[in-house]
Amino acid sequence: MSTGRGIPDPGFAGDAGGADPVLREALDAYAADPARAPQVRYALSRARVLVPVVAVLVEEDEPVDGLRREKATDMALVTLAGPDGRRALPAFTSLATLAAWRADARPVPVEASRAALSAAAEGAEALVLDPAGPVVFAVTGPLLRLVAEEGVQPPLWADDAAPAAVRAALADVPEVVGVRFEPLAGGDARLVLRVGSGRPVREVLAQVAPALQGLELLQARVLTGLDIAVEQVEGV
């Protein structure tokens, strides 16, 4: 553990310290199905979290009779160091999850975007949500930057406009008679194409691929991976 001094301004008067209900629901869904990770990132990006600060000694009196006396303390953010030396900023959904991790830490409520910015300012490579549980969730790399920039979009499988955009991009591929997005473990989504008869699936996919590669929706929203699956529809 190490400490830094980039403590954000709270600005949350009257915060009772409970978990954001949308974020809590997303974390519960993720615990049951890791493919729901994009749902957590989206909820987190719009939630208040608690970052912990602790008292650190900045100055001591000279020892008297062999005893050191505290002279001045300051409050500082806490960062965690992993086995590989990489650092992470812990954040918490509620006072209860913070107390379960460290009872002496003081909570500072901030928007998740500001917590992500603080992580970068502290040289941390990740934001770890509720490191003592009940559901631990980490945001790293480009996804951490997106949270900091308030650029996280809804999961593709939760966005009604996403299938319509794909259908429009595949307007010249009549064999594709339906599309939908599903959650995908370790990725952003699975795109399911419902393909009718008429041409071999291989030929249809050869026409689909360049159309999807040029689709702005996917270029902007696919960050951790997109899987494509085919459902063949007989008699269409």
Buried (B, 14 or more C-beta within 10 A) or exposed (E): EEBBEBBBEEEBEEEEBEBBEBBBBBBBBBBEEBBBBBBBBBBBBBBBBBBBBBBEEEEEEEEEEEEEEEEEEBEBBBBBEEEEEEBBBBBBBBBEBBBBBBEEBBBBBBBBBBBBBBBBBBEBBBBBBBBEEEBBBBBBEEBBBBBBEEEBBBBBBBBEEBBEBBBEBBEEBEBBBBBBBEBBEEBBBBBBBBBBEEBEBEEBBEBBEEBBEEBEBBEEBBBBEBBEEBEEBEEE
